[in-house]
Amino acid sequence: MRRHPLVLAYHGVGDVPLRREPNGLFVRADEVLKHVRQLRAWGYTLMTFGALADRVAAGDADGCGCITFDDGLADNVAALTALGSPCTLFPVSGWLGAYHAEIPWARIVSPDELRSLADAGVEVGSHSHTHPDLSTLSYREVRDELEASKRRLEEVLDRPVDVLAYPYGKANGDTIQACRDVGFRAACRNSGQGSWADLHNLPRQDMNNGSTMISLRLKRDDLYEPLVRQLPFRAVRAVVRRVQLMTE
């Protein structure tokens, strides 16, 4: 069976209860490995986001898969080392060596850690410099933000950084044009938004705390987001989330 490309988007890796981080941005390491094994079982060839974008550009991306991590959380270091798979890390360049602005107890990788990951073969892309919603900014503001991020990461790594993950997965026409003009050759969204026909608007599927094999299969088949937009399904998901919180 032919399968279109599939890019998964993670944030933190660890056993963090929803009571502590209610957005569900942390997934246990064993679950991430389980997802990777399942992708391989389905016949996906795993590669970096940049390599996948090259395959999309060549019209030869069926069956290509990619594992990505946003923000650059320090707990990603051990997970990426253990993953045994090509992957891409999208750190927020202005947070390197500091703490996450929205999760104040979560540390971001240091410049030295980022260099070590890149030297080990992890692809490093940009996730902006300060993590704003780029879709709310003017073209000039977006360009300044992305230029600052690209410049900082390239200073740290001494190599080109030419792929981008939009913060919150949000982008509009000005955002995408600024991305192109700054020199990124490919960029990605979240929540299944975007199109495989536009290298600067490629879709990804979010993987959060509680993501199951059923949800992974639905995301593989582009069925998950249409379902969660339906009120009954959203209501069920809210109940499940409440039960998780009560039992932790």
Buried (B, 14 or more C-beta within 10 A) or exposed (E): EEBBBBBBBBBBBBEBBBEEBEEBBBBBBEBBBBBBEBBEEBEBBBBBBBBBBBBBEEEEBEBBBBBBBBBBBBBBBEBBEEBEBBBBBBBBBBBBBEBBBEBEEBBBBBBEBBBBBBEEEBBBBBBBBEBBBBBEBEBEBBBBBBBBBBBBBBEBBEEEBBBBBBBBBBBBEBBBBBBBEBEBBBBBBBBBBBEEEEBBBBBBBBBBBBBEEEBBEBBBEEEBBEBBEEEEEEEEBEEEBEEBEEEE
